[in-house]
Amino acid sequence: MMAPPVKTGPKYDEFIQSDKVRVIDDNGENLGVMYTKEAMEQAAEAGLNLVEVSPTANPPVCKFLDVGKYRYEAQKKANAARKTQKTQDIKEIKMRPNIDDHDYDVKMRAMNKFIDQGDKVKVTLRFRGREMAHQHLGMDLLKKVQEDMVETAKVEAFPRLEGRQMLMVISPK
């Protein structure tokens, strides 16, 4: 035997469980508190459903609405909200400890662009060969990045060494 389908969305008509409800008609006028059965009959006369819009109120607030249209509008509103929300991506900038000034400036411009777009930036410093013996150079470079970005960004994850890489995460202020 299968379970009945789960109803999502607002309660309406016979699914409203309280005895009395505060009723608002389809024109937005408050009709006052009345019995749920009486309110359902009035809604049916108007060719609409009695929809619970504020179930936590005492007594619950119900409105004369077309349930299908109400659900459709709510779905459209949720889709629009989902479309406009900005997800925060993590962009990665890779460097070497002996980076030249101009190359460093190019990387910093890219980093500033990512921060301005609202993304986090993961700065990866890769050591090769004998560079591992001079990790202090890498730490100095990451401190310089941190100082250059102090106005626009904050350090989320301070520099740490993972194998042959030093990582730091910067996020917008």
FENKA-V116486 format. One record per residue. N is the residue number from 0. RES is the residue in one letter. SS is DSSP state (2 for helix, 1 for strand, 0 for the rest). Layout:
# FENKA-V116486
N_RES_SS, N_RES_SS
This chain:
# FENKA-V116486
0_M_0, 1_M_0, 2_A_0, 3_P_0, 4_P_0, 5_V_0, 6_K_0, 7_T_0, 8_G_0, 9_P_0, 10_K_0, 11_Y_1, 12_D_2, 13_E_2, 14_F_2, 15_I_0, 16_Q_0, 17_S_0, 18_D_0, 19_K_1, 20_V_1, 21_R_1, 22_V_1, 23_I_1, 24_D_0, 25_D_0, 26_N_0, 27_G_0, 28_E_0, 29_N_1, 30_L_1, 31_G_1, 32_V_1, 33_M_1, 34_Y_1, 35_T_2, 36_K_2, 37_E_2, 38_A_2, 39_M_2, 40_E_2, 41_Q_2, 42_A_2, 43_A_2, 44_E_2, 45_A_0, 46_G_0, 47_L_0, 48_N_1, 49_L_1, 50_V_1, 51_E_1, 52_V_1, 53_S_1, 54_P_0, 55_T_0, 56_A_0, 57_N_0, 58_P_0, 59_P_0, 60_V_1, 61_C_1, 62_K_1, 63_F_1, 64_L_1, 65_D_0, 66_V_2, 67_G_2, 68_K_2, 69_Y_2, 70_R_2, 71_Y_2, 72_E_2, 73_A_2, 74_Q_2, 75_K_2, 76_K_2, 77_A_2, 78_N_2, 79_A_2, 80_A_2, 81_R_2, 82_K_2, 83_T_2, 84_Q_0, 85_K_0, 86_T_0, 87_Q_0, 88_D_0, 89_I_1, 90_K_1, 91_E_1, 92_I_1, 93_K_1, 94_M_1, 95_R_1, 96_P_0, 97_N_0, 98_I_0, 99_D_0, 100_D_2, 101_H_2, 102_D_2, 103_Y_2, 104_D_2, 105_V_2, 106_K_2, 107_M_2, 108_R_2, 109_A_2, 110_M_2, 111_N_2, 112_K_2, 113_F_2, 114_I_2, 115_D_2, 116_Q_0, 117_G_0, 118_D_0, 119_K_1, 120_V_1, 121_K_1, 122_V_1, 123_T_1, 124_L_1, 125_R_1, 126_F_0, 127_R_0, 128_G_2, 129_R_2, 130_E_2, 131_M_2, 132_A_2, 133_H_2, 134_Q_2, 135_H_2, 136_L_2, 137_G_2, 138_M_2, 139_D_2, 140_L_2, 141_L_2, 142_K_2, 143_K_2, 144_V_2, 145_Q_2, 146_E_2, 147_D_2, 148_M_0, 149_V_0, 150_E_0, 151_T_0, 152_A_1, 153_K_1, 154_V_1, 155_E_1, 156_A_1, 157_F_1, 158_P_1, 159_R_1, 160_L_1, 161_E_1, 162_G_0, 163_R_0, 164_Q_1, 165_M_1, 166_L_1, 167_M_1, 168_V_1, 169_I_1, 170_S_1, 171_P_1, 172_K_0
